[in-house]
C-alpha cells in the first residue's frame, strides 16, 4: 500500500459516474424522507486488514486534508451529518481503499462507511475525481 499524499484535491469536474474513475469522492446527504431497508452483507476485500499501519496513517493524513479550506476546487457548503466518501484504486479489487468522514460541528471526522446505510437513508449530492 502506498502513502496517500496530503496534497490531494477533490475536483468537482463533470463525470457521468464514478464507475470509471480510479480515485473519486462522493458527498452523501441524509434524506429525511428516505427510509429504505437494505438487507445483505458487503463482501469486499478489507484494505485495512492487509496494511493496518499504512491504512491508519493514510486515514489521519486524509482527515487533516479534508479539514483544510482548499481541499475542494470550488467553495462547498456542508450540512451536519453529511458523509464524505473517498475511494482510491477503484478499479483494483485487491488494493481498493475507502475512507469515510462525517461532518460534525463544522469539521470532518473519521467515520466508518456502511454502504447499506448510505443506500437506505442518504442521497448522493455530488461526486468527482480525486487529483494528486
MDTraj code that builds the backbone (N, CA, C; nanometers):
import mdtraj as md
import numpy as np

residues = "UNK UNK UNK UNK UNK UNK UNK UNK UNK UNK UNK UNK UNK UNK UNK UNK UNK UNK UNK UNK UNK UNK UNK UNK UNK UNK UNK UNK UNK UNK UNK UNK UNK UNK UNK UNK UNK UNK UNK UNK UNK UNK UNK UNK UNK UNK UNK UNK UNK UNK UNK UNK UNK UNK UNK UNK UNK UNK UNK UNK UNK UNK UNK UNK UNK UNK UNK UNK UNK UNK UNK UNK UNK UNK UNK UNK UNK UNK UNK UNK UNK UNK UNK UNK UNK UNK UNK UNK UNK UNK UNK UNK UNK UNK UNK UNK UNK UNK UNK UNK UNK UNK UNK UNK UNK UNK UNK UNK UNK UNK UNK UNK UNK UNK UNK UNK UNK UNK UNK UNK UNK UNK UNK UNK UNK UNK UNK UNK UNK UNK UNK UNK".split()
xyz = np.array([
    [0.0835, -0.1169, 0.0000],
    [0.0000, 0.0000, 0.0000],
    [0.0881, 0.1235, 0.0000],
    [0.0500, 0.2211, -0.0761],
    [0.1232, 0.3468, -0.0827],
    [0.0657, 0.4462, 0.0154],
    [0.1503, 0.5411, 0.0541],
    [0.1025, 0.6500, 0.1378],
    [0.0253, 0.7481, 0.0509],
    [-0.0828, 0.7992, 0.1049],
    [-0.1645, 0.8957, 0.0325],
    [-0.1105, 1.0346, 0.0598],
    [-0.1022, 1.1139, -0.0442],
    [-0.0472, 1.2479, -0.0353],
    [-0.1377, 1.3405, 0.0454],
    [-0.0750, 1.4339, 0.1155],
    [-0.1523, 1.5355, 0.1866],
    [-0.1800, 1.6555, 0.0960],
    [-0.1543, 1.6398, -0.0334],
    [-0.1751, 1.7467, -0.1310],
    [-0.2904, 1.7157, -0.2268],
    [-0.3736, 1.6164, -0.1960],
    [-0.4808, 1.5817, -0.2879],
    [-0.5792, 1.6967, -0.3019],
    [-0.6500, 1.6978, -0.4148],
    [-0.7526, 1.7976, -0.4421],
    [-0.8776, 1.7222, -0.4847],
    [-0.9915, 1.7595, -0.4241],
    [-1.1188, 1.6973, -0.4593],
    [-1.1830, 1.7847, -0.5670],
    [-1.1841, 1.7323, -0.6867],
    [-1.2266, 1.8060, -0.8054],
    [-1.3753, 1.7863, -0.8300],
    [-1.4452, 1.8942, -0.8609],
    [-1.5875, 1.8870, -0.8919],
    [-1.6105, 1.8740, -1.0423],
    [-1.5067, 1.8335, -1.1139],
    [-1.5163, 1.8195, -1.2584],
    [-1.6307, 1.7258, -1.2967],
    [-1.6868, 1.7507, -1.4143],
    [-1.8023, 1.6722, -1.4575],
    [-1.7608, 1.5309, -1.4963],
    [-1.8370, 1.4363, -1.4463],
    [-1.8202, 1.2955, -1.4820],
    [-1.9595, 1.2338, -1.4770],
    [-1.9838, 1.1368, -1.5620],
    [-2.1175, 1.0774, -1.5658],
    [-2.1411, 0.9799, -1.4509],
    [-2.0338, 0.9173, -1.4026],
    [-2.0438, 0.8257, -1.2889],
    [-1.9050, 0.8037, -1.2295],
    [-1.9015, 0.7339, -1.1174],
    [-1.7732, 0.7031, -1.0535],
    [-1.7159, 0.5704, -1.1033],
    [-1.7913, 0.4961, -1.1822],
    [-1.7505, 0.3620, -1.2238],
    [-1.6133, 0.3565, -1.2893],
    [-1.5813, 0.4545, -1.3705],
    [-1.4555, 0.4505, -1.4449],
    [-1.3449, 0.5350, -1.3824],
    [-1.3772, 0.6017, -1.2732],
    [-1.2761, 0.6842, -1.2070],
    [-1.1880, 0.5977, -1.1179],
    [-1.0588, 0.6160, -1.1273],
    [-0.9643, 0.5408, -1.0451],
    [-0.9714, 0.5854, -0.8990],
    [-0.9718, 0.7161, -0.8765],
    [-0.9801, 0.7743, -0.7428],
    [-1.0927, 0.8769, -0.7451],
    [-1.1883, 0.8654, -0.6526],
    [-1.3017, 0.9571, -0.6544],
    [-1.3538, 0.9841, -0.5136],
    [-1.4390, 1.0851, -0.5039],
    [-1.5058, 1.1211, -0.3795],
    [-1.6553, 1.1323, -0.4056],
    [-1.7333, 1.1075, -0.3007],
    [-1.8785, 1.1212, -0.3085],
    [-1.9259, 1.1908, -0.1811],
    [-2.0117, 1.2909, -0.1979],
    [-2.0748, 1.3576, -0.0848],
    [-2.2164, 1.3031, -0.0714],
    [-2.2455, 1.2442, 0.0436],
    [-2.3777, 1.1867, 0.0720],
    [-2.4481, 1.2768, 0.1729],
    [-2.5774, 1.3007, 0.1498],
    [-2.6551, 1.3833, 0.2423],
    [-2.7787, 1.3062, 0.2869],
    [-2.8065, 1.3125, 0.4165],
    [-2.9219, 1.2442, 0.4763],
    [-3.0498, 1.3000, 0.4158],
    [-3.1370, 1.2083, 0.3721],
    [-3.2674, 1.2444, 0.3184],
    [-3.3715, 1.1972, 0.4182],
    [-3.4357, 1.2918, 0.4888],
    [-3.5303, 1.2547, 0.5945],
    [-3.6507, 1.1779, 0.5404],
    [-3.6778, 1.1884, 0.4107],
    [-3.7911, 1.1170, 0.3507],
    [-3.7528, 0.9792, 0.2977],
    [-3.6262, 0.9465, 0.3047],
    [-3.5783, 0.8184, 0.2534],
    [-3.5572, 0.7239, 0.3706],
    [-3.6250, 0.6130, 0.3695],
    [-3.6163, 0.5168, 0.4786],
    [-3.6299, 0.3756, 0.4204],
    [-3.5282, 0.3351, 0.3478],
    [-3.5294, 0.2054, 0.2822],
    [-3.4451, 0.1067, 0.3616],
    [-3.4980, -0.0102, 0.3790],
    [-3.4236, -0.1154, 0.4487],
    [-3.3508, -0.1975, 0.3424],
    [-3.2205, -0.1977, 0.3492],
    [-3.1368, -0.2733, 0.2566],
    [-3.0797, -0.3912, 0.3347],
    [-3.1032, -0.5111, 0.2852],
    [-3.0575, -0.6309, 0.3547],
    [-2.9462, -0.6959, 0.2738],
    [-2.8434, -0.7384, 0.3416],
    [-2.7336, -0.8069, 0.2746],
    [-2.6055, -0.7905, 0.3526],
    [-2.4994, -0.8376, 0.2934],
    [-2.3689, -0.8260, 0.3556],
    [-2.2677, -0.7929, 0.2474],
    [-2.1928, -0.6883, 0.2707],
    [-2.0904, -0.6473, 0.1755],
    [-1.9706, -0.7396, 0.1911],
    [-1.9234, -0.7938, 0.0825],
    [-1.8097, -0.8849, 0.0854],
    [-1.6979, -0.8308, -0.0040],
    [-1.6387, -0.7207, 0.0390],
    [-1.5271, -0.6624, -0.0333],
    [-1.3992, -0.6886, 0.0436],
    [-1.2856, -0.6928, -0.0246],
    [-1.1603, -0.7079, 0.0491],
    [-1.1408, -0.5898, 0.1417],
    [-1.0908, -0.6145, 0.2589],
    [-1.0664, -0.5075, 0.3546],
    [-0.9217, -0.4645, 0.3446],
    [-0.9012, -0.3443, 0.2926],
    [-0.7672, -0.2905, 0.2761],
    [-0.6975, -0.2777, 0.4105],
    [-0.7741, -0.2463, 0.5128],
    [-0.7178, -0.2278, 0.6465],
    [-0.6534, -0.3563, 0.6968],
    [-0.7096, -0.4702, 0.6625],
    [-0.6563, -0.5972, 0.7093],
    [-0.5196, -0.6287, 0.6488],
    [-0.4935, -0.5777, 0.5278],
    [-0.3673, -0.6076, 0.4619],
    [-0.2535, -0.5169, 0.5085],
    [-0.2838, -0.3917, 0.5375],
    [-0.1819, -0.2928, 0.5731],
    [-0.2354, -0.2013, 0.6829],
    [-0.2544, -0.2522, 0.8020],
    [-0.3196, -0.1704, 0.9064],
    [-0.2452, -0.0431, 0.9424],
    [-0.1124, -0.0452, 0.9477],
    [-0.0371, 0.0749, 0.9846],
    [-0.0503, 0.1827, 0.8772],
    [-0.0345, 0.1440, 0.7504],
    [-0.0451, 0.2403, 0.6417],
    [-0.1872, 0.2940, 0.6301],
    [-0.2860, 0.2062, 0.6503],
    [-0.4259, 0.2462, 0.6428],
    [-0.4557, 0.3529, 0.7481],
    [-0.4120, 0.3314, 0.8716],
    [-0.4351, 0.4279, 0.9795],
    [-0.3618, 0.5591, 0.9528],
    [-0.2400, 0.5489, 0.9013],
    [-0.1625, 0.6699, 0.8692],
    [-0.2326, 0.7485, 0.7592],
    [-0.2789, 0.6785, 0.6562],
    [-0.3498, 0.7455, 0.5473],
    [-0.4790, 0.8097, 0.5968],
    [-0.5497, 0.7415, 0.6869],
    [-0.6735, 0.7971, 0.7419],
    [-0.6454, 0.9294, 0.8131],
    [-0.5382, 0.9329, 0.8921],
    [-0.5014, 1.0552, 0.9642],
    [-0.4632, 1.1656, 0.8658],
    [-0.3866, 1.1311, 0.7627],
    [-0.3475, 1.2284, 0.6606],
    [-0.4704, 1.2857, 0.5923],
    [-0.5630, 1.1981, 0.5552],
    [-0.6843, 1.2427, 0.4864],
    [-0.7738, 1.3257, 0.5768],
    [-0.7849, 1.2875, 0.7037],
    [-0.8690, 1.3641, 0.7961],
    [-0.8164, 1.5074, 0.8088],
    [-0.6859, 1.5216, 0.8161],
    [-0.6270, 1.6564, 0.8208],
    [-0.6550, 1.7320, 0.6915],
    [-0.6377, 1.6636, 0.5785],
    [-0.6525, 1.7300, 0.4483],
    [-0.7963, 1.7736, 0.4220],
    [-0.8953, 1.6890, 0.4503],
    [-1.0341, 1.7268, 0.4204],
    [-1.0818, 1.8426, 0.5074],
    [-1.0116, 1.8692, 0.6164],
    [-1.0478, 1.9812, 0.7026],
    [-0.9738, 2.1105, 0.6670],
    [-0.8933, 2.1062, 0.5627],
    [-0.8275, 2.2268, 0.5138],
    [-0.9210, 2.2957, 0.4149],
    [-0.9218, 2.4260, 0.4154],
    [-1.0162, 2.5036, 0.3349],
    [-1.0015, 2.4894, 0.1845],
    [-0.8871, 2.4437, 0.1376],
    [-0.8649, 2.4366, -0.0067],
    [-0.8686, 2.2951, -0.0637],
    [-0.9263, 2.1990, 0.0090],
    [-0.9263, 2.0610, -0.0396],
    [-1.0163, 2.0447, -0.1630],
    [-1.1264, 2.1210, -0.1700],
    [-1.2120, 2.1172, -0.2882],
    [-1.1685, 2.2263, -0.3852],
    [-1.1925, 2.2043, -0.5133],
    [-1.1520, 2.3020, -0.6136],
    [-1.2478, 2.4208, -0.6214],
    [-1.3634, 2.4115, -0.5573],
    [-1.4603, 2.5217, -0.5500],
    [-1.5120, 2.5287, -0.4062],
    [-1.5636, 2.6429, -0.3644],
    [-1.6215, 2.6505, -0.2297],
    [-1.7419, 2.5559, -0.2179],
    [-1.7516, 2.4886, -0.1065],
    [-1.8597, 2.3924, -0.0843],
    [-1.9316, 2.4279, 0.0460],
    [-2.0596, 2.3934, 0.0516],
    [-2.1393, 2.4129, 0.1729],
    [-2.1822, 2.2752, 0.2209],
    [-2.1562, 2.2461, 0.3472],
    [-2.1892, 2.1155, 0.4035],
    [-2.2942, 2.1310, 0.5120],
    [-2.3642, 2.0232, 0.5372],
    [-2.4639, 2.0183, 0.6435],
    [-2.4212, 1.9154, 0.7464],
    [-2.4695, 1.9339, 0.8690],
    [-2.4402, 1.8372, 0.9750],
    [-2.4840, 1.6986, 0.9295],
    [-2.4025, 1.6004, 0.9576],
    [-2.4249, 1.4590, 0.9266],
    [-2.3998, 1.4231, 0.7806],
    [-2.3514, 1.5171, 0.6985],
    [-2.3093, 1.4802, 0.5633],
    [-2.1997, 1.3758, 0.5764],
    [-2.1905, 1.2890, 0.4770],
    [-2.0874, 1.1857, 0.4744],
    [-2.0028, 1.2053, 0.3497],
    [-1.8723, 1.2090, 0.3679],
    [-1.7780, 1.2203, 0.2572],
    [-1.7059, 1.0872, 0.2436],
    [-1.7156, 1.0298, 0.1269],
    [-1.6530, 0.9007, 0.0971],
    [-1.5395, 0.9238, -0.0022],
    [-1.4197, 0.8773, 0.0324],
    [-1.3044, 0.8865, -0.0560],
    [-1.2638, 0.7458, -0.0967],
    [-1.2536, 0.7221, -0.2266],
    [-1.2202, 0.5886, -0.2776],
    [-1.0944, 0.5980, -0.3629],
    [-0.9994, 0.5106, -0.3326],
    [-0.8735, 0.5037, -0.4069],
    [-0.8601, 0.3649, -0.4691],
    [-0.7989, 0.3583, -0.5862],
    [-0.7776, 0.2314, -0.6581],
    [-0.9098, 0.1604, -0.6848],
    [-1.0066, 0.2344, -0.7336],
    [-1.1404, 0.1811, -0.7579],
    [-1.1412, 0.0610, -0.8519],
    [-1.0521, 0.0594, -0.9488],
    [-1.0524, -0.0466, -1.0497],
    [-0.9619, -0.1640, -1.0137],
    [-0.9229, -0.1722, -0.8886],
    [-0.8351, -0.2794, -0.8416],
    [-0.8981, -0.3413, -0.7166],
    [-0.9640, -0.4545, -0.7322],
    [-1.0382, -0.5163, -0.6213],
    [-0.9518, -0.5442, -0.4989],
    [-0.8260, -0.5769, -0.5185],
    [-0.7399, -0.6106, -0.4056],
    [-0.6899, -0.4858, -0.3341],
    [-0.6530, -0.3824, -0.4088],
    [-0.5948, -0.2623, -0.3486],
    [-0.6930, -0.1468, -0.3326],
    [-0.8209, -0.1697, -0.3537],
    [-0.9221, -0.0648, -0.3376],
    [-0.9299, -0.0254, -0.1904],
    [-0.9319, 0.1054, -0.1642],
    [-0.9398, 0.1551, -0.0264],
    [-1.0471, 0.2630, -0.0178],
    [-1.1304, 0.2544, 0.0844],
    [-1.2367, 0.3517, 0.1069],
    [-1.2180, 0.4147, 0.2447],
    [-1.2286, 0.5454, 0.2487],
    [-1.2164, 0.6207, 0.3727],
    [-1.3423, 0.7055, 0.3883],
    [-1.3980, 0.7095, 0.5082],
    [-1.5207, 0.7832, 0.5303],
    [-1.5067, 0.8887, 0.6381],
    [-1.5835, 0.9973, 0.6205],
    [-1.5830, 1.1082, 0.7152],
    [-1.7249, 1.1608, 0.7305],
    [-1.7589, 1.1997, 0.8518],
    [-1.8894, 1.2592, 0.8801],
    [-1.8680, 1.4041, 0.9213],
    [-1.9555, 1.4924, 0.8717],
    [-1.9460, 1.6344, 0.9047],
    [-2.0165, 1.6591, 1.0372],
    [-1.9398, 1.7038, 1.1360],
    [-1.9906, 1.7209, 1.2716],
    [-1.9249, 1.8430, 1.3329],
    [-2.0067, 1.9380, 1.3788],
    [-1.9567, 2.0619, 1.4405],
    [-1.8558, 2.1333, 1.3505],
    [-1.8940, 2.1464, 1.2237],
    [-1.8176, 2.2214, 1.1235],
    [-1.6804, 2.1629, 1.0923],
    [-1.6657, 2.0317, 1.1111],
    [-1.5420, 1.9662, 1.0695],
    [-1.5714, 1.8216, 1.0303],
    [-1.4824, 1.7658, 0.9514],
    [-1.4934, 1.6260, 0.9102],
    [-1.4212, 1.5396, 1.0129],
    [-1.4890, 1.4348, 1.0573],
    [-1.4275, 1.3399, 1.1491],
    [-1.4338, 1.2009, 1.0881],
    [-1.3366, 1.1205, 1.1198],
    [-1.3295, 0.9835, 1.0689],
    [-1.4585, 0.9098, 1.1042],
    [-1.5127, 0.8363, 1.0074],
    [-1.6366, 0.7625, 1.0291],
    [-1.6399, 0.6411, 0.9369],
    [-1.6700, 0.5270, 0.9940],
    [-1.6831, 0.4066, 0.9118],
    [-1.8020, 0.4234, 0.8172],
    [-1.7890, 0.3696, 0.6981],
    [-1.8954, 0.3802, 0.5982],
    [-1.9675, 0.2468, 0.5876],
    [-2.0994, 0.2535, 0.5998],
    [-2.1841, 0.1365, 0.5789],
    [-2.2611, 0.1586, 0.4491],
    [-2.2277, 0.0847, 0.3432],
    [-2.2953, 0.1046, 0.2149],
    [-2.4473, 0.0904, 0.2236],
    [-2.4949, -0.0003, 0.3064],
    [-2.6395, -0.0197, 0.3181],
    [-2.7059, 0.0999, 0.3846],
    [-2.6400, 0.1594, 0.4829],
    [-2.6917, 0.2794, 0.5478],
    [-2.6980, 0.3944, 0.4474],
    [-2.5924, 0.4098, 0.3691],
    [-2.5905, 0.5159, 0.2686],
    [-2.7008, 0.4956, 0.1650],
    [-2.7179, 0.3735, 0.1162],
    [-2.8214, 0.3464, 0.0164],
    [-2.9620, 0.3677, 0.0723],
    [-2.9812, 0.3344, 0.1989],
    [-3.1149, 0.3380, 0.2567],
    [-3.1600, 0.4725, 0.3102],
    [-3.0671, 0.5602, 0.3468],
    [-3.1049, 0.6839, 0.4139],
    [-3.0427, 0.8104, 0.3563],
    [-2.9499, 0.7973, 0.2623],
    [-2.8773, 0.9125, 0.2087],
    [-2.8950, 0.9225, 0.0581],
    [-2.8767, 1.0430, 0.0073],
    [-2.8711, 1.0690, -0.1364],
    [-2.7286, 1.1111, -0.1707],
    [-2.6835, 1.0743, -0.2893],
    [-2.5564, 1.1246, -0.3390],
    [-2.5839, 1.2634, -0.3946],
    [-2.5216, 1.3657, -0.3369],
    [-2.5490, 1.5005, -0.3837],
    [-2.4405, 1.5532, -0.4778],
    [-2.3211, 1.4965, -0.4705],
    [-2.2151, 1.5377, -0.5598],
    [-2.1020, 1.4350, -0.5549],
    [-2.0273, 1.4274, -0.6640],
    [-1.9096, 1.3413, -0.6685],
    [-1.8113, 1.3985, -0.7663],
    [-1.6895, 1.3491, -0.7608],
    [-1.5873, 1.3962, -0.8533],
    [-1.4598, 1.3159, -0.8394],
    [-1.3628, 1.3605, -0.9117],
    [-1.2333, 1.2940, -0.9187],
    [-1.1396, 1.3457, -0.8117],
    [-1.0578, 1.2568, -0.7580],
    [-0.9516, 1.2980, -0.6668],
    [-0.8245, 1.3160, -0.7488],
    [-0.7687, 1.4342, -0.7417],
    [-0.6431, 1.4633, -0.8116],
    [-0.5311, 1.4674, -0.7106],
    [-0.4138, 1.4217, -0.7544],
    [-0.2973, 1.4180, -0.6654],
    [-0.2123, 1.5401, -0.6830],
])
top = md.Topology()
chain = top.add_chain()
for i, resn in enumerate(residues, 1):
    res = top.add_residue(resn, chain, resSeq=i)
    for name in ("N", "CA", "C"):
        top.add_atom(name, md.element.get_by_symbol(name[0]), res)
traj = md.Trajectory(xyz[None], top)
